[in-house]
Amino acid sequence: MVNTKKATIEKFQHSPSDTGSVEVQIALLTDKIKMLTNHFESNRKDFSSKRGLLDAVSTRRKLLSYLEKQSVARYKNTIERLGLRK
């Protein structure tokens, strides 16, 4: 998890010290959502983790809306690189 997190940050950061830009946050949340989705394939009744998944999806949706308002080009680039559909 740590290595994938580090790789995701390096892939989406703007500068070497950038770890909290909107694109990085969206990418990290997308990784978390994918991990939790895979978790639910074998643990269908894990309702407490499902709440965390819904929270992550909601946060990502809000960040995507914010990014779209700030810069449409960065928004389109981010959803294209992550393979999200909107």
MOPAC internal coordinates of N, CA, C and O (Angstrom, degrees):
PM7 1SCF
backbone

  N    0.0000 0     0.00 0     0.00 0    0    0    0
  C    1.4485 1     0.00 0     0.00 0    1    0    0
  C    1.5268 1   110.49 1     0.00 0    2    1    0
  O    1.2310 1   120.09 1   137.51 1    3    2    1
  N    1.3275 1   117.44 1   -42.49 1    3    2    1
  C    1.4577 1   120.56 1  -178.08 1    5    3    2
  C    1.5202 1   110.66 1   -65.08 1    6    5    3
  O    1.2310 1   120.24 1   136.90 1    7    6    5
  N    1.3349 1   117.14 1   -43.10 1    7    6    5
  C    1.4633 1   120.42 1  -179.97 1    9    7    6
  C    1.5192 1   111.51 1   -64.69 1   10    9    7
  O    1.2310 1   120.33 1   140.19 1   11   10    9
  N    1.3280 1   116.98 1   -39.81 1   11   10    9
  C    1.4549 1   118.97 1   179.10 1   13   11   10
  C    1.5278 1   110.52 1   -69.49 1   14   13   11
  O    1.2310 1   120.43 1   145.63 1   15   14   13
  N    1.3153 1   116.78 1   -34.37 1   15   14   13
  C    1.4583 1   120.49 1   178.10 1   17   15   14
  C    1.5263 1   110.40 1   -65.77 1   18   17   15
  O    1.2310 1   120.93 1   136.29 1   19   18   17
  N    1.3098 1   115.83 1   -43.71 1   19   18   17
  C    1.4635 1   120.69 1   179.00 1   21   19   18
  C    1.5286 1   110.78 1   -64.08 1   22   21   19
  O    1.2310 1   120.58 1   138.02 1   23   22   21
  N    1.3265 1   116.50 1   -41.98 1   23   22   21
  C    1.4636 1   120.69 1   179.14 1   25   23   22
  C    1.5221 1   111.15 1   -65.03 1   26   25   23
  O    1.2310 1   120.47 1   141.22 1   27   26   25
  N    1.3240 1   116.71 1   -38.78 1   27   26   25
  C    1.4631 1   120.70 1   178.79 1   29   27   26
  C    1.5194 1   110.62 1   -65.31 1   30   29   27
  O    1.2310 1   120.46 1   136.88 1   31   30   29
  N    1.3147 1   116.73 1   -43.12 1   31   30   29
  C    1.4678 1   120.62 1   178.70 1   33   31   30
  C    1.5190 1   110.00 1   -61.36 1   34   33   31
  O    1.2310 1   120.17 1   133.93 1   35   34   33
  N    1.3402 1   117.29 1   -46.07 1   35   34   33
  C    1.4627 1   120.81 1  -179.55 1   37   35   34
  C    1.5303 1   111.58 1   -63.78 1   38   37   35
  O    1.2310 1   120.05 1   147.78 1   39   38   37
  N    1.3120 1   117.51 1   -32.22 1   39   38   37
  C    1.4555 1   121.40 1  -178.27 1   41   39   38
  C    1.5333 1   112.13 1   -72.28 1   42   41   39
  O    1.2310 1   120.08 1   145.67 1   43   42   41
  N    1.3242 1   117.46 1   -34.33 1   43   42   41
  C    1.4608 1   120.86 1  -173.29 1   45   43   42
  C    1.5252 1   114.75 1  -108.20 1   46   45   43
  O    1.2310 1   119.39 1   176.84 1   47   46   45
  N    1.3174 1   118.78 1    -3.16 1   47   46   45
  C    1.4697 1   119.37 1  -177.86 1   49   47   46
  C    1.5185 1   111.54 1   -75.41 1   50   49   47
  O    1.2310 1   121.29 1   -26.80 1   51   50   49
  N    1.3526 1   115.13 1   153.20 1   51   50   49
  C    1.4593 1   121.65 1   179.30 1   53   51   50
  C    1.5214 1   111.76 1   -87.06 1   54   53   51
  O    1.2310 1   120.89 1   144.74 1   55   54   53
  N    1.3346 1   115.91 1   -35.26 1   55   54   53
  C    1.4590 1   121.50 1   179.31 1   57   55   54
  C    1.5246 1   107.68 1  -137.79 1   58   57   55
  O    1.2310 1   119.88 1   -12.72 1   59   58   57
  N    1.3297 1   117.84 1   167.28 1   59   58   57
  C    1.4789 1   119.47 1  -177.71 1   61   59   58
  C    1.5275 1   114.86 1   -60.08 1   62   61   59
  O    1.2310 1   119.90 1   155.10 1   63   62   61
  N    1.3290 1   117.80 1   -24.90 1   63   62   61
  C    1.4654 1   119.47 1  -179.42 1   65   63   62
  C    1.5250 1   112.60 1   -98.36 1   66   65   63
  O    1.2310 1   119.65 1  -175.18 1   67   66   65
  N    1.3289 1   118.26 1     4.82 1   67   66   65
  C    1.4606 1   122.62 1  -177.81 1   69   67   66
  C    1.5252 1   109.97 1   -82.75 1   70   69   67
  O    1.2310 1   120.75 1   -66.05 1   71   70   69
  N    1.3261 1   116.17 1   113.95 1   71   70   69
  C    1.4601 1   120.04 1   176.47 1   73   71   70
  C    1.5184 1   111.97 1  -127.27 1   74   73   71
  O    1.2310 1   119.47 1   179.50 1   75   74   73
  N    1.3230 1   118.61 1    -0.50 1   75   74   73
  C    1.4539 1   119.67 1  -174.97 1   77   75   74
  C    1.5046 1   115.35 1  -133.61 1   78   77   75
  O    1.2310 1   119.59 1  -162.69 1   79   78   77
  N    1.3214 1   118.39 1    17.31 1   79   78   77
  C    1.4603 1   119.10 1   178.26 1   81   79   78
  C    1.5280 1   109.17 1   -67.48 1   82   81   79
  O    1.2310 1   120.81 1   -14.78 1   83   82   81
  N    1.2933 1   116.06 1   165.22 1   83   82   81
  C    1.4578 1   120.93 1  -176.86 1   85   83   82
  C    1.5276 1   110.98 1   -60.53 1   86   85   83
  O    1.2310 1   120.59 1   138.66 1   87   86   85
  N    1.3271 1   116.48 1   -41.34 1   87   86   85
  C    1.4607 1   119.78 1  -179.53 1   89   87   86
  C    1.5289 1   111.57 1   -62.08 1   90   89   87
  O    1.2310 1   120.51 1   138.94 1   91   90   89
  N    1.3254 1   116.62 1   -41.06 1   91   90   89
  C    1.4684 1   121.12 1   179.20 1   93   91   90
  C    1.5227 1   109.90 1   -65.00 1   94   93   91
  O    1.2310 1   120.47 1   135.85 1   95   94   93
  N    1.3282 1   116.71 1   -44.15 1   95   94   93
  C    1.4598 1   119.95 1   179.78 1   97   95   94
  C    1.5262 1   111.63 1   -62.24 1   98   97   95
  O    1.2310 1   120.49 1   137.69 1   99   98   97
  N    1.3196 1   116.67 1   -42.31 1   99   98   97
  C    1.4644 1   120.51 1   179.12 1  101   99   98
  C    1.5281 1   110.29 1   -64.23 1  102  101   99
  O    1.2310 1   120.29 1   138.01 1  103  102  101
  N    1.3223 1   117.05 1   -41.99 1  103  102  101
  C    1.4651 1   120.81 1  -179.98 1  105  103  102
  C    1.5308 1   110.97 1   -64.50 1  106  105  103
  O    1.2310 1   120.02 1   138.10 1  107  106  105
  N    1.3232 1   117.57 1   -41.90 1  107  106  105
  C    1.4642 1   120.45 1   179.37 1  109  107  106
  C    1.5282 1   110.88 1   -66.18 1  110  109  107
  O    1.2310 1   120.57 1   139.65 1  111  110  109
  N    1.3327 1   116.52 1   -40.35 1  111  110  109
  C    1.4613 1   118.92 1   177.47 1  113  111  110
  C    1.5288 1   111.18 1   -65.33 1  114  113  111
  O    1.2310 1   120.22 1   143.46 1  115  114  113
  N    1.3194 1   117.19 1   -36.54 1  115  114  113
  C    1.4566 1   120.63 1   177.92 1  117  115  114
  C    1.5294 1   110.73 1   -63.26 1  118  117  115
  O    1.2310 1   120.42 1   138.43 1  119  118  117
  N    1.3296 1   116.80 1   -41.57 1  119  118  117
  C    1.4708 1   120.23 1   176.30 1  121  119  118
  C    1.5282 1   111.12 1   -62.07 1  122  121  119
  O    1.2310 1   120.75 1   138.23 1  123  122  121
  N    1.3311 1   116.18 1   -41.77 1  123  122  121
  C    1.4667 1   121.11 1   179.88 1  125  123  122
  C    1.5242 1   110.23 1   -64.75 1  126  125  123
  O    1.2310 1   120.36 1   138.66 1  127  126  125
  N    1.3311 1   116.92 1   -41.34 1  127  126  125
  C    1.4652 1   121.12 1   179.54 1  129  127  126
  C    1.5259 1   110.30 1   -63.92 1  130  129  127
  O    1.2310 1   120.21 1   137.42 1  131  130  129
  N    1.3271 1   117.20 1   -42.58 1  131  130  129
  C    1.4700 1   120.55 1   178.06 1  133  131  130
  C    1.5253 1   111.14 1   -62.99 1  134  133  131
  O    1.2310 1   120.53 1   138.64 1  135  134  133
  N    1.3492 1   116.59 1   -41.36 1  135  134  133
  C    1.4576 1   120.43 1   179.90 1  137  135  134
  C    1.5297 1   110.39 1   -63.83 1  138  137  135
  O    1.2310 1   120.26 1   134.81 1  139  138  137
  N    1.3273 1   117.11 1   -45.19 1  139  138  137
  C    1.4606 1   120.19 1  -179.33 1  141  139  138
  C    1.5247 1   111.30 1   -67.60 1  142  141  139
  O    1.2310 1   119.91 1   144.49 1  143  142  141
  N    1.3147 1   117.78 1   -35.51 1  143  142  141
  C    1.4609 1   120.61 1   178.00 1  145  143  142
  C    1.5271 1   110.29 1   -62.91 1  146  145  143
  O    1.2310 1   120.47 1   137.72 1  147  146  145
  N    1.3253 1   116.71 1   -42.28 1  147  146  145
  C    1.4699 1   120.10 1   176.16 1  149  147  146
  C    1.5220 1   111.04 1   -65.03 1  150  149  147
  O    1.2310 1   119.89 1   144.23 1  151  150  149
  N    1.3256 1   117.81 1   -35.77 1  151  150  149
  C    1.4598 1   122.91 1   178.94 1  153  151  150
  C    1.5281 1   110.69 1   -62.31 1  154  153  151
  O    1.2310 1   120.53 1   142.10 1  155  154  153
  N    1.3193 1   116.59 1   -37.90 1  155  154  153
  C    1.4610 1   120.35 1  -177.02 1  157  155  154
  C    1.5164 1   113.43 1   -75.10 1  158  157  155
  O    1.2310 1   119.69 1   165.98 1  159  158  157
  N    1.3228 1   118.19 1   -14.02 1  159  158  157
  C    1.4526 1   119.70 1   176.09 1  161  159  158
  C    1.5281 1   110.94 1   -65.52 1  162  161  159
  O    1.2310 1   120.14 1   146.73 1  163  162  161
  N    1.3236 1   117.35 1   -33.27 1  163  162  161
  C    1.4618 1   120.51 1   179.81 1  165  163  162
  C    1.5272 1   112.98 1  -106.37 1  166  165  163
  O    1.2310 1   119.86 1   168.03 1  167  166  165
  N    1.3256 1   117.88 1   -11.97 1  167  166  165
  C    1.4630 1   121.45 1  -178.82 1  169  167  166
  C    1.5331 1   109.59 1  -128.87 1  170  169  167
  O    1.2310 1   121.36 1  -107.34 1  171  170  169
  N    1.3088 1   115.01 1    72.66 1  171  170  169
  C    1.4678 1   120.29 1  -173.38 1  173  171  170
  C    1.5185 1   113.76 1   -66.05 1  174  173  171
  O    1.2310 1   119.76 1   152.17 1  175  174  173
  N    1.3172 1   118.07 1   -27.83 1  175  174  173
  C    1.4592 1   120.53 1  -174.33 1  177  175  174
  C    1.5242 1   113.69 1   -98.50 1  178  177  175
  O    1.2310 1   119.86 1  -163.38 1  179  178  177
  N    1.3015 1   117.87 1    16.62 1  179  178  177
  C    1.4630 1   121.99 1   179.69 1  181  179  178
  C    1.5362 1   108.84 1   -83.53 1  182  181  179
  O    1.2310 1   121.35 1   -98.99 1  183  182  181
  N    1.3281 1   115.03 1    81.01 1  183  182  181
  C    1.4578 1   120.37 1  -172.77 1  185  183  182
  C    1.5199 1   113.22 1   -74.74 1  186  185  183
  O    1.2310 1   119.69 1   151.85 1  187  186  185
  N    1.3181 1   118.20 1   -28.15 1  187  186  185
  C    1.4655 1   119.83 1   179.29 1  189  187  186
  C    1.5326 1   110.78 1   -69.83 1  190  189  187
  O    1.2310 1   120.25 1   144.54 1  191  190  189
  N    1.3153 1   117.14 1   -35.46 1  191  190  189
  C    1.4638 1   119.57 1   175.81 1  193  191  190
  C    1.5210 1   111.30 1   -73.39 1  194  193  191
  O    1.2310 1   120.51 1   152.16 1  195  194  193
  N    1.3225 1   116.62 1   -27.84 1  195  194  193
  C    1.4596 1   120.28 1   178.25 1  197  195  194
  C    1.5290 1   110.13 1   -64.03 1  198  197  195
  O    1.2310 1   120.39 1   145.29 1  199  198  197
  N    1.3233 1   116.86 1   -34.71 1  199  198  197
  C    1.4582 1   120.51 1   176.75 1  201  199  198
  C    1.5290 1   109.89 1   -64.02 1  202  201  199
  O    1.2310 1   120.11 1   139.90 1  203  202  201
  N    1.3254 1   117.40 1   -40.10 1  203  202  201
  C    1.4594 1   121.36 1   176.56 1  205  203  202
  C    1.5196 1   111.89 1   -63.84 1  206  205  203
  O    1.2310 1   120.62 1   142.37 1  207  206  205
  N    1.3391 1   116.41 1   -37.63 1  207  206  205
  C    1.4632 1   120.87 1   177.20 1  209  207  206
  C    1.5242 1   110.39 1   -63.81 1  210  209  207
  O    1.2310 1   120.14 1   133.65 1  211  210  209
  N    1.3165 1   117.33 1   -46.35 1  211  210  209
  C    1.4605 1   120.69 1   179.79 1  213  211  210
  C    1.5219 1   111.39 1   -63.42 1  214  213  211
  O    1.2310 1   120.56 1   143.39 1  215  214  213
  N    1.3125 1   116.54 1   -36.61 1  215  214  213
  C    1.4630 1   120.87 1   177.30 1  217  215  214
  C    1.5353 1   110.75 1   -65.57 1  218  217  215
  O    1.2310 1   120.45 1   137.78 1  219  218  217
  N    1.3297 1   116.75 1   -42.22 1  219  218  217
  C    1.4698 1   120.60 1   179.17 1  221  219  218
  C    1.5236 1   111.22 1   -65.56 1  222  221  219
  O    1.2310 1   120.02 1   139.74 1  223  222  221
  N    1.3225 1   117.57 1   -40.26 1  223  222  221
  C    1.4627 1   121.36 1   178.63 1  225  223  222
  C    1.5212 1   109.92 1   -64.42 1  226  225  223
  O    1.2310 1   120.40 1   137.32 1  227  226  225
  N    1.3193 1   116.83 1   -42.68 1  227  226  225
  C    1.4637 1   121.14 1   179.44 1  229  227  226
  C    1.5201 1   111.52 1   -63.87 1  230  229  227
  O    1.2310 1   120.36 1   135.77 1  231  230  229
  N    1.3145 1   116.92 1   -44.23 1  231  230  229
  C    1.4627 1   120.99 1   179.37 1  233  231  230
  C    1.5252 1   110.87 1   -63.75 1  234  233  231
  O    1.2310 1   120.49 1   137.65 1  235  234  233
  N    1.3237 1   116.68 1   -42.35 1  235  234  233
  C    1.4651 1   119.89 1   178.93 1  237  235  234
  C    1.5273 1   110.89 1   -63.63 1  238  237  235
  O    1.2310 1   120.30 1   139.98 1  239  238  237
  N    1.3264 1   117.02 1   -40.02 1  239  238  237
  C    1.4585 1   120.70 1   178.92 1  241  239  238
  C    1.5323 1   110.63 1   -62.55 1  242  241  239
  O    1.2310 1   120.31 1   138.25 1  243  242  241
  N    1.3250 1   117.01 1   -41.75 1  243  242  241
  C    1.4683 1   120.91 1   178.52 1  245  243  242
  C    1.5262 1   111.34 1   -65.33 1  246  245  243
  O    1.2310 1   120.51 1   138.16 1  247  246  245
  N    1.3274 1   116.63 1   -41.84 1  247  246  245
  C    1.4684 1   119.64 1   178.75 1  249  247  246
  C    1.5247 1   111.43 1   -66.37 1  250  249  247
  O    1.2310 1   120.13 1   142.58 1  251  250  249
  N    1.3286 1   117.35 1   -37.42 1  251  250  249
  C    1.4630 1   120.05 1   177.11 1  253  251  250
  C    1.5320 1   110.86 1   -65.67 1  254  253  251
  O    1.2310 1   120.30 1   140.73 1  255  254  253
  N    1.3184 1   117.04 1   -39.27 1  255  254  253
  C    1.4639 1   119.93 1   177.17 1  257  255  254
  C    1.5188 1   110.79 1   -63.95 1  258  257  255
  O    1.2310 1   120.64 1   138.13 1  259  258  257
  N    1.3301 1   116.38 1   -41.87 1  259  258  257
  C    1.4622 1   120.88 1   178.23 1  261  259  258
  C    1.5290 1   110.75 1   -62.17 1  262  261  259
  O    1.2310 1   120.57 1   134.08 1  263  262  261
  N    1.3243 1   116.51 1   -45.92 1  263  262  261
  C    1.4597 1   120.82 1  -179.31 1  265  263  262
  C    1.5240 1   111.17 1   -63.66 1  266  265  263
  O    1.2310 1   120.28 1   142.06 1  267  266  265
  N    1.3317 1   117.07 1   -37.94 1  267  266  265
  C    1.4601 1   120.32 1   179.26 1  269  267  266
  C    1.5315 1   110.93 1   -64.72 1  270  269  267
  O    1.2310 1   120.48 1   143.22 1  271  270  269
  N    1.3248 1   116.70 1   -36.78 1  271  270  269
  C    1.4633 1   120.49 1   178.03 1  273  271  270
  C    1.5259 1   111.80 1   -70.21 1  274  273  271
  O    1.2310 1   120.58 1   145.00 1  275  274  273
  N    1.3333 1   116.51 1   -35.00 1  275  274  273
  C    1.4583 1   121.03 1  -176.85 1  277  275  274
  C    1.5298 1   112.07 1   -77.94 1  278  277  275
  O    1.2310 1   120.51 1   132.39 1  279  278  277
  N    1.3251 1   116.64 1   -47.61 1  279  278  277
  C    1.4565 1   120.63 1  -175.93 1  281  279  278
  C    1.5267 1   109.61 1  -154.59 1  282  281  279
  O    1.2310 1   120.89 1   -70.17 1  283  282  281
  N    1.3075 1   115.90 1   109.83 1  283  282  281
  C    1.4667 1   120.54 1  -178.02 1  285  283  282
  C    1.5257 1   110.58 1   -65.76 1  286  285  283
  O    1.2310 1   120.16 1   144.21 1  287  286  285
  N    1.3235 1   117.30 1   -35.79 1  287  286  285
  C    1.4673 1   120.31 1  -179.09 1  289  287  286
  C    1.5290 1   110.97 1   -64.89 1  290  289  287
  O    1.2310 1   120.21 1   134.04 1  291  290  289
  N    1.3251 1   117.20 1   -45.96 1  291  290  289
  C    1.4739 1   120.76 1   178.00 1  293  291  290
  C    1.5289 1   110.42 1   -63.85 1  294  293  291
  O    1.2310 1   120.56 1   141.87 1  295  294  293
  N    1.3230 1   116.54 1   -38.13 1  295  294  293
  C    1.4649 1   121.42 1   178.59 1  297  295  294
  C    1.5302 1   110.48 1   -61.56 1  298  297  295
  O    1.2310 1   120.37 1   129.48 1  299  298  297
  N    1.3298 1   116.90 1   -50.52 1  299  298  297
  C    1.4675 1   120.81 1  -178.96 1  301  299  298
  C    1.5185 1   111.13 1   -63.14 1  302  301  299
  O    1.2310 1   120.37 1   140.26 1  303  302  301
  N    1.3349 1   116.91 1   -39.74 1  303  302  301
  C    1.4584 1   121.32 1   178.21 1  305  303  302
  C    1.5290 1   110.67 1   -62.69 1  306  305  303
  O    1.2310 1   120.39 1   137.31 1  307  306  305
  N    1.3249 1   116.86 1   -42.69 1  307  306  305
  C    1.4626 1   120.89 1  -177.79 1  309  307  306
  C    1.5161 1   111.71 1   -66.41 1  310  309  307
  O    1.2310 1   119.98 1   132.52 1  311  310  309
  N    1.3305 1   117.65 1   -47.48 1  311  310  309
  C    1.4684 1   118.15 1  -178.40 1  313  311  310
  C    1.5257 1   111.42 1   -68.97 1  314  313  311
  O    1.2310 1   120.40 1   151.37 1  315  314  313
  N    1.3293 1   116.83 1   -28.63 1  315  314  313
  C    1.4672 1   119.78 1   176.44 1  317  315  314
  C    1.5231 1   110.63 1   -69.69 1  318  317  315
  O    1.2310 1   120.27 1   135.73 1  319  318  317
  N    1.3313 1   117.08 1   -44.27 1  319  318  317
  C    1.4641 1   120.72 1  -179.36 1  321  319  318
  C    1.5227 1   112.30 1   -67.42 1  322  321  319
  O    1.2310 1   120.24 1   148.34 1  323  322  321
  N    1.3345 1   117.14 1   -31.66 1  323  322  321
  C    1.4614 1   120.41 1  -179.81 1  325  323  322
  C    1.5240 1   113.10 1   -88.33 1  326  325  323
  O    1.2310 1   120.72 1   167.17 1  327  326  325
  N    1.3147 1   116.23 1   -12.83 1  327  326  325
  C    1.4608 1   119.22 1  -179.25 1  329  327  326
  C    1.5105 1   112.70 1    75.98 1  330  329  327
  O    1.2310 1   120.12 1  -152.91 1  331  330  329
  N    1.3322 1   117.37 1    27.09 1  331  330  329
  C    1.4673 1   121.00 1   177.70 1  333  331  330
  C    1.5091 1   108.68 1   -88.42 1  334  333  331
  O    1.2310 1   120.89 1   -27.78 1  335  334  333
  N    1.2934 1   115.91 1   152.22 1  335  334  333
  C    1.4624 1   119.48 1   176.12 1  337  335  334
  C    1.5152 1   108.31 1  -112.21 1  338  337  335
  O    1.2310 1   121.10 1   -34.10 1  339  338  337
  N    1.2983 1   115.50 1   145.90 1  339  338  337
  C    1.4616 1   119.81 1  -178.91 1  341  339  338
  C    1.4949 1   108.88 1  -140.40 1  342  341  339
  O    1.2310 1   120.10 1   180.00 1  343  342  341

